[in-house]
Structures are given as C-alpha cells and as structure tokens.
Amino acid sequence: MQAYLGIDIGSISTKGVVIDADAQIIAHSYLWTEGDPIGAVKRVLAELKGQLPPAVDVVSVGTTGSARKLIGTVLGAQVVKNEITAHAVGTMSRVPDVRTILEIGGQDSKIILLNNGIVTDYAMNTICAAGTGSFLMSQAKRLGLAIDELGEMALKSQNPTRIAARCTVFAESDLVHKAQIGHKKEDIVAGICNAVVNNYLNNVGKGKKIAAPTVFQGGVSKNVGVVRAFSQVLGHEVYVDDFGHLMGCLGVAVLAKTKGNTKSFDFNIQEVSFVTKGKECEKCPNNCEIIYVYRNDDLLDSWGNRCERGVAS
Amino acid sequence: MKHKISFPHMGKYSVPIKKLIEELVGDSGEVMLAPSITKKTIELGSKHSPEFVCIPFKYNLGNFIEALENGATVLFHTSGDCRMGFYNEVQEQILRDLGYEFEMCILETNSRNRSLRDFYGMFKRLNPRLTYARTIKAILLAVRIVFAMDKIERYVRQNIGFETQAGTLEEIENTFLRDVAKAKSIFTVGKLYKQAMRKLESVPLNKPQNALKIGVVGELYVLMEPFSNYFIEKELAKFGIEVTRFIDVSYLLFSPKHKIPYLVKESEGYATYDIGADGTDSVAKCVYFAKNGYDGIIHLKPFGCTPEVNSIPICQKISEDLGIPILYFSFDSQTSETGVKTRLEAFYDMIEMKRETVK
C-alpha cells in the first residue's frame, strides 16, 4: 500500500502523520520539539513506524512549520510548505466546505479565510503574543490552576468578569484588581477566555468577515471555555476537530500525495547522523549567519547568505 | 580644508545625490558615501534612537554614525511630509550629544518651503565659487539621472522574475549606474539610458502571457530601501511574479499623478480628502491595482507609521469590495526574515490557487 508522510515541526511541538491514498490518517504522532528539531523528528518517525502495518510503503514526504526547510533537507522531502497553506489544505481534507479557520497556538495565532476551497485571505499576529496560549498559561499559574482545568472552570461561570483585552500587561493588572475586589475564580477564568477571544478578533481577525462553517484549531482549541466564548461572540457554532493539532502535517501529507515524483522513504534515518553548523560569514559587516547541514560529514545544503560571497565552498 | 560630505542611503539613489553634491561643491569638497547598509548600520541606529521612532529614522542615524566614523564633516539630509520632517533636527541633536562635530544641511524636497535661492545659498556656503548657472545645470543633471534610473528600474522590476539567466537584467542596470556616475552632461545620460534600455529589451525573457501580477504600495522609505524590506521585490521575483510599484523618487517629486486632487479622484470615493504623507497614494493605487487585473497587493510600512496606519482600514474595505487580497507588512529592526518569507510564500500560494480556479 502506498502512503504519504507529513511532518510539522513547530517551535514547541513536532507533529507527524502518515496517510493512505484516500487521505485517511493511518498513523500519527505528537511530541515536544524541546529545541532539537532533528532529534524530535527522529522520535516522531520511530513512533510512526511502530504504528504502521508492515506492507505500507511511504512514497512521498512533506514538511511544514518553522523548521520545515532544515527537516525538508534532512528527509529529502518532495514538498516544503509554509504553515498557512498547509493548515488550509489539511483542514479542507477534513471539512471540505470550511470558510474560516481560527488558529491559536502557544506563541502565535492566525486566521485563514476560504471560499469554494481556495484561500482568499489570511493574517498572522505580527508583533504581540497577547491572547495566545502562553498568556493563558501564565494566568493559570497566577490563579494556581492547571492549564487544562481552565476550560471546564470557565463553563461554570454565570457572570464572566470583564477583563481588558488589548494587551497582556493591562489584562494582567485588570485581573489582579478584579480578584482583589472579590470576583469569583470561575468568573475571572471565563473573563480570561473572553479576553483571549476579543484580543484575537481585534488583532488577527480585524476587518475580516468570519463566515460559518468555522473551524478552531491550535493548542488553545482544547480549552472549552475559549470555544464557548468564540461561539457566543461570533453567533454561530465553532467546530473543533479531534485531530485539530495535526492539520499542518496532514496538509503537507496531502500536498505530498498530489506532488507526483514518488520515491520510497527509508524510516531507518534514525541511524544517520545529521549535524548543523551555524557560522557568521564575516566577509562584510552584515555578518550573515550561514547554516550548514551535514549528513554523515557530507555537506547536504547551506543557506542564510544574502549575496554570493557567502556561498558555501 | 576640504569638506567631507555624506548622506544616508536609500536604494540606489546615492548615484544621483552624489552627482548633485559633487557638481555643486566642486573642488571645495568631496563626497564620501556612507558604508552600505548592513546589520551593523541598523544596530548602531537602533541603539541611539528613541525606541518608538519609525525604522527609517534608525537606518538614517546608523548611516550618519558610520559616515562620521569614516571622517565625514558635512551631512546632508532631506525632509518629509510626515514626522520625517522633524527627523533631521532630532538626529542632529542626538549626534551632537554623542560628541560628533559636523555641519547638517537639509536638501528640502518640498518646493513650497524652499526656493532655488535658498538652495543656492546653502551650497554657496560650502563652495564660494558656485554660480546660479552651475546650480541649475547640476540640478538638471541629477534629475535627468533620477528619471533614467527610475525608468530602468521599473523595467527591471516588471521582468526580473522571468529572466532565462538570473542576474542579467540587474547587471545591465548596475553597469548603467556605474557609467552614469561619470556622466558630465544630460546628453551623455540620455545616450547611456538609451543604450541600457536597448540592452535590457534584448534580454530573452521567459514570460507567460498571463503572468501573476502584484502591486506594491506603502511608505516611501521601506518601499525604496530593499534592505529595510528584506529584499521583498527580489523574493517576489523568485516566484515569477510581475511587480509594479509607482513610488520612486521621480514619481514622488515630479509626477502630476502624485498630486492630492488626482489621487482623490483616482480613489473613486474611497478617500475624499488627503490622508497625509503617502497614505492617499496607497488608497488610490489599491483601487488602481484592483481595477486593472492585478492578482494581489502588498502594503509595506514601518511599524507605527501613522499615515499608512490610517490608510489600512480603507485598503481593507477596497480589498473586500473589489475582491483583491492585500498582504500587510510592518517593518522594524527586529522583524524576523523567516516570518516575512512564510507570509510571502502563503500569499503566492493563495493568489496562484485563486488564478487556477478562475481558469
């Protein structure tokens, strides 16, 4: 059986899926990157291999996420795609008529608008990480709660506290103030969830028409409080997929499937040693940082130079 | 003592500015170009700038510091329609506080505030033997160069994505700039321009009939200084996209189409009065690109650029009404290059997918 591999290497987590010819997931893996993308990919590949039936032959590979280029080089991937296209394609393979994709991750957030199966507009948060997972994480800690308790707790609230949504710093001082004057904890938690949604809609979703069906994904979509807040503010149901965290790698796997030039992929890459070296060029004051990738001591590729003086020799 | 004159970089415009100053100061001074912009320039500039000032300020200041370190004694700067108009004074003060000694001269680009007589007077102080005749000749020569190089660059911008051999067009452009730097009269400039254009037009191109087309709008400095926009036009060319940009120096200073009444008319109701600086231009050109079969628009601005921030809601409305996608970028000294590339790549995927479905 022919199958296709997609890997999404993010700053926090690394995700991988193997799909069959009908784009159904036959193996998946999700683990922390821990600052070592190559190591994380090796672990993901080992997990995927364990889940696969023996007759499966992976014939095409796609990579996405912030380490897509590095891992694409290491694995000899046929497709190396940005996260936005990958998420759009992945989501469409599960919800073909999707019109809006909301995504909130640990450090960033994006919105993708689609119409008749094509991306018509998108935006990513550019400067500010307020209203992302890391904000929820720090506020949970402040309230002495675990991050996965927040959602359930927010659902209990009848009267969510109003919390400033524009900026994390303002939100935090608002939150401290509201706690000190006696607001209930569940109301505050519900207020935080609303603040995340309002912040997202004001910054990332600014000026965009959010049409149904709407899919919500990324780590924060696991928080039912935020999901409820989205549904309330938008006035329509927000769909959360069980595989929401795998949409990026699913997307590149689908793209790899349509790519054509197939080549049997060898899972035994674990035994190969890959080394990367960063070096400053020093041929002009710009000091471009050039990355060299070696496979068992052979130079595989290099990048990062702005002019031909920095070409690796 | 001979004056050592320097000025900040912006794209390739150091060629005509150097020419202008050289012609005007004659033997009483020499132009020494500030070192090309590198990461060091922006580090120096950011270090000594107020945090919330926009990025052109930081690049200019970095250029000045590097030029002063190389021994410059006279600095030239321009003015502008937004808060850029005050930058020269603030920068002068910062540089003096840092202990540099120099003279600051302002090449006022806004003819409402400055007459030829003031212009002449400013250079007369540097070069006592300067005459009016020579001043006019120098201005004409520099302006002729600006027009020629802008036309050449426009041609290169529209076609660089379709070269059969990468680098050919740019090399012709660079040869032209090198030669024109030595030109003594506007006739030589004209001759060199014709030669270069002929050479450019004979370069074989692999351009499909219906190539993807993108228009670029926004704030003038980040549009014209490629280092500050992460060489965005080069990145677009790699995808095989035809790029159109109206804003260049000849357009800003001399085009009748850059006048507010014309721009307001071109905006077709989306702007009914001046937004300030080049904000009106961004709105008008978004309408133009949307109505002339372009596939997308890229809007560039320095982080915190008020006129462009004001133009964005109008551009969003145009995008929605006329169905043209717009990608917005804000540049500051910390923007990650990867982020820019990811967004551009996604934008390209998007307009390409859209094109295929329409077919």
Interface residues (C-beta under 8 A of the other chain):
Chain A: S66 K81 N82 E83 I84 T85 N116 G117 I118 V119 T120 D121 Y122 A123 M124 T126 I127 G207 K209 C284 P285 N286 N287 R306
Chain B: P35 S36 T38 K39 K40 T41 F231 F303 P313 Q316 S319 E320 P325 Y328 S330 T338 G339 T342 R343 E345 A346 D349 M350 M353 K354 T357
